[in-house]
């Protein structure tokens, strides 16, 4: 019986298996048009050349768009397979910092603080309360005073699973509560993402500003 038990994959193995067996348009979250994210980015004054932290960067086309806008990028993913594919596509670039790391664990020392944090569908994969809390600790410590965070997650109307994993779906009330008093909600909206199969997925997009520290 023990010999027939299925081995449980680690999160790294789970995501590596997906990124190693599928090309980008086959990914359930593939998006060649990132205008929804850029629309929110355009609400940030003087954002050109700011440093952007991208948790769950994957192989996203957003990376190319942000580089074209002049940003420095900290590209994080739990999947080294995803990051390697992205490195192959992008090539060497002095504006990139690569971070193979589980974003629900303490960030390594020496990571530069960012002006903007953009999470497109990472947070909702964290279901343990300790992991969710650590994510927000990382977010708050990684953003400079006066910086911004854009969160795009499955809303409470969205499916309960994605990529074979159960999700923690978000309302704007819960998201804002977890961001805490350090952050002010700038704008949010419901958004229907159309996945590669043509199925609409209800998301919530929310942009927050970190209150400047008084010195």
C-alpha positions, 0 to 999 in steps of 0.5 A, spaced: 500 500 500 505 504 501 509 503 495 502 505 491 501 512 495 502 518 490 508 522 492 505 529 494 509 535 490 512 541 493 510 547 490 516 548 487 515 541 483 508 543 482 509 549 478 515 546 475 511 541 472 506 546 469 512 551 466 516 545 463 510 541 459 506 547 457 508 553 452 505 560 454 498 560 450 497 553 454 497 556 461 490 558 464 492 565 466 496 567 459 495 574 457 498 577 451 494 584 453 496 586 459 493 593 458 488 592 465 495 592 469 498 598 465 491 602 466 492 601 474 500 603 473 498 609 469 495 612 476 501 612 479 504 619 478 512 619 476 512 612 475 517 611 470 524 608 472 521 606 478 523 599 481 517 594 481 517 587 485 513 582 481 511 576 485 510 570 481 513 573 475 512 567 471 513 568 464 509 574 463 509 579 458 508 584 463 515 583 464 517 586 457 512 591 457 515 594 464 522 594 461 520 598 455 517 603 460 524 603 463 523 600 470 528 596 474 525 589 476 525 584 481 522 578 478 520 573 483 517 566 482 517 559 486 518 556 480 526 556 477 523 553 471 519 559 469 524 564 471 529 560 466 524 560 461 523 568 462 531 569 462 532 565 455 526 570 452 529 576 455 536 575 455 541 579 460 539 585 462 542 590 468 535 592 470 533 585 472 534 582 479 532 574 479 529 571 486 527 564 486 523 564 492 517 562 496 513 569 497 510 566 503 517 565 506 521 571 509 525 575 504 532 574 503 537 579 506 539 585 501 533 585 497 532 592 494 526 596 496 521 597 491 517 603 489 511 598 486 509 591 488 505 588 482 501 581 484 497 578 478 494 572 481 499 569 486 496 571 493 490 567 492 494 561 492 496 562 499 491 558 503 494 557 510 493 563 515 501 563 517 503 564 509 498 569 508 500 573 514 507 572 512 506 574 504 503 581 507 509 582 512 513 581 505 509 586 501 509 591 507 517 591 508 519 590 500 515 597 499 518 604 500 515 609 504 510 612 499 510 606 494 504 603 491 501 595 491 497 593 485 493 586 487 489 582 482 486 576 485 480 571 484 474 575 487 469 571 491 465 570 485 471 566 481 472 559 481 475 555 487 480 552 484 486 554 479 492 550 476 489 544 480 490 548 487 484 550 491 484 558 492 483 563 497 478 568 494 478 575 496 473 581 497 475 588 497 474 589 504 478 583 506 484 585 502 484 592 505 483 589 512 489 585 510 493 591 507 492 595 514 493 602 516 499 603 513 496 603 506 490 607 503 486 604 497 487 608 491 482 605 486 479 598 485 474 595 480 472 588 478 474 585 472 473 579 468 479 576 465 478 571 459 482 565 459 485 562 453 479 557 453 474 563 452 472 563 460 471 569 464 474 569 470 472 574 475 478 578 478 478 584 483 484 589 482 486 594 487 491 599 488 494 601 494 499 607 496 503 606 502 503 612 507 509 616 507 513 616 513 514 622 517 522 623 519 
